[in-house]
């Protein structure tokens, strides 16, 4: 039940952390590094826009 009056989620939206039926997963874009490699591949890239630089994303688990 959504008791915080947040905007409703649409298919493909990320659920807030702690939502029942969700869990952390490694970000598929930056592979858990939290950054996107620059063209030199020296590790000085920009924060990953998919995970916000955390290296993890919240994904739905289970199903059926």
C-alpha positions as CSV (number, residue, x, y, z in Angstrom):
1,X,0.0,0.0,0.0
2,X,1.3,3.4,-0.9
3,X,0.9,5.6,2.2
4,X,3.4,8.4,1.3
5,X,1.3,10.0,-1.5
6,X,4.1,9.5,-4.0
7,X,3.3,9.6,-7.7
8,X,2.1,6.2,-8.9
9,X,4.7,4.0,-10.5
10,X,4.5,3.0,-14.2
11,X,5.8,-0.2,-15.8
12,X,9.6,0.1,-15.9
13,X,9.9,2.6,-13.1
14,X,12.2,1.8,-10.2
15,X,10.6,1.2,-6.8
16,X,11.9,3.0,-3.8
17,X,14.3,1.1,-1.6
18,X,12.6,-1.1,1.0
19,X,9.5,-1.7,-1.1
20,X,8.3,-5.3,-0.5
21,X,9.1,-7.5,-3.5
22,X,12.2,-5.6,-4.4
23,X,15.9,-6.0,-3.9
24,X,19.3,-4.5,-4.9
25,X,21.0,-5.7,-8.1
26,X,24.2,-4.6,-9.8
27,X,23.6,-1.8,-12.2
28,X,23.7,-3.2,-15.8
29,X,25.0,0.0,-17.3
30,X,28.1,0.6,-15.2
31,X,28.5,-3.0,-14.0
32,X,28.5,-1.9,-10.3
33,X,31.2,0.8,-10.6
34,X,28.9,3.8,-10.3
35,X,30.7,5.6,-13.1
36,X,30.8,5.5,-16.9
37,X,34.3,5.1,-18.3
38,X,35.6,8.0,-20.4
39,X,37.2,7.5,-23.7
40,X,40.6,7.0,-22.1
41,X,39.2,4.2,-19.9
42,X,41.2,5.6,-17.0
43,X,38.4,5.5,-14.5
44,X,37.7,9.3,-14.6
45,X,34.3,9.0,-16.1
46,X,31.0,10.6,-15.2
47,X,28.6,9.2,-12.5
48,X,26.3,6.6,-14.0
49,X,22.9,8.1,-14.8
50,X,21.1,4.8,-14.5
51,X,22.0,4.2,-10.8
52,X,22.9,7.7,-9.8
53,X,26.5,6.7,-9.1
54,X,25.7,4.0,-6.5
55,X,26.5,1.0,-8.6
56,X,23.2,-0.7,-7.6
57,X,19.6,-0.5,-8.8
58,X,16.4,-1.6,-7.1
59,X,14.7,-4.4,-9.1
60,X,11.6,-6.4,-8.6
61,X,12.1,-9.9,-7.4
62,X,9.9,-13.0,-7.6
63,X,7.0,-13.1,-9.9
64,X,5.0,-15.9,-11.3
